[in-house]
Amino acid sequence: MKILKLLEKTVLKIHEDIVFVFKPHPNFMIKASDFPSLDLEILERPLVTLLDTFNIAYTGNMTSAAVDAYISNLQVIVHIDENKLN
């Protein structure tokens, strides 16, 4: 939730059309309608089928998805906390 809330704040400062694609953890489902200011698409396919589709991954700091994205040659942005990215 923190990742998506930060994106909501950030998108207000970006003057480009960006589509965000979110791959939730299977035990934590969300609805795109919960974040109306984001052009958000929710994908439930396995991560391995998605990685070659993107150039950048934005992940939480408690997921191995960041490693999967890095190994797949994506640029990886890690959300450390409310005030920090890595």
N, C-alpha and C positions, 0 to 999 in steps of 0.2 A: 504494500500500500504506500509506503514511504517513497518508493521509486516513482510510482505513478503520480503521486501528489507533487513531487519535485518537478516532474515533466510538465504537469499542469501549470505550475508557476513559470517555468522556463519558456513554454510555448508562447506565452503572452509577450515575451521580449524578442522573439524570433519573427522576422518578417518574411518567412518562406512557408510554403505549404509542405508539411511533413506528415507522412503516414507512419504511425508507430505500430509495430506488430509486437504483441505480448504473448509469450509462451508461459502460462502459469504452471506452477507445481501442480501435479495431479490432485493433491489434497487441499489446494487453495484455489478455488475457481472464482473469477470475477466476471462482471458484465461490462461491456464497453459503455453502456449507458450510465454507469457509475461515474464516468469521467467525461462529461459532455464537451469539455473544451479541447479534448484530444481527438484527433482523427485516429481512432484506435481500432485495430483488428485483433481479435483473440484467436490464437491458433492452438489446437490441442493435439496436433500431430507430434510424433516423437522428435526430440531435438535434432537427432542425427539427420533427419529428412529436411530440416530447415536451414542448417548452417551455411550451406553453399548458396543460399538465396540472398544473403546480406553481406554488407561490408563492415558494419559496426555492431557490436553487441554491448548493451548496457545492462549490467547485472548487479545483483545484491552481493554483499561480501560473504554470505554464508552459503554459497552454491558452487557446486563443481561445474556448473554450466560455463562459468568464466574460463575454466581450464579447457573445456571442450571447444569453446569459441576461439581461444588463443591458439590451440593446436590446429584449428581449421583456418588459420591465417587471417582471422578477423581482428580489427582494432577492437580492443576491449576497454570499456569504461566501467569501473567498479564503484558502486555507491557505498561509501564507507559508513557515513552517518548523514544526518540532516544538513551538515555543513561542509562535507568533504567528498571529493571524487578522487579516484586514483587512475 
